[in-house]
Each structure stands twice: as C-alpha cells, then as structure tokens.
Amino acid sequence: SLALMEGSASINQSIHNILNQSIFSIRENKGKGVEVPLKEITYLYRKGMLTIAAKPYVMKMSGVDVAALKNFIKTEKIRFKDVEDLGKLLEFLK
C-alpha cells in the first residue's frame, strides 16, 4: 500500500494509538482462540493531511478542484487499489 506519512506528530501519535489498541485487541482475542480479521487501508499524505485513498475521501480534500479531479480520474482510469495509479494521482494533486 502507499502510505506517505512524514512530519505531523499528531497524525503519527493517532496512528500509534490506533495500532496499540488493535494489537491489544488481537492479543486479547488470540488468548481466547478468536480469529481477528485484518483489513488493509491505504492512505495518501498531502499538504499535512492524511486521507484514505478512496474516491469519496480524495474528493473532499481541501484545495482540490473537484471538476478537474473527476475528469483526471475518468480520463486516466485511476484505480484506487493500484499503487501506480495512486502515484499518478499524487502527482496530479501537487
């Protein structure tokens, strides 16, 4: 996945807290024999903001020309699960 996280201490602390909660939950459930499903979430980091790499979230990013972004996604056939396409998307969003 493409996760670009540089800088912001508060973002890093939030991620750290989420991961610690998840690890605690996994350990607790492992002892009980419960399977814990894992889900991969891809994020984009742009101008100090961390956003889920999915069309609805990217469209709501501040400072984005929504019409131009829609056109770019359509003409470039951007797939949000493809790392190369997300790279193209980040270049467009610069």
Protein Blocks (a to p, Z undefined) as FASTA:
>chain_A
ZZddehjfklmmmmmmmmmmmmmmmmmmmmnopacdddddddddeehiacdddfklmmmp
ghiafklmmmmmmmnopafkbmklmmmmmmmmZZ
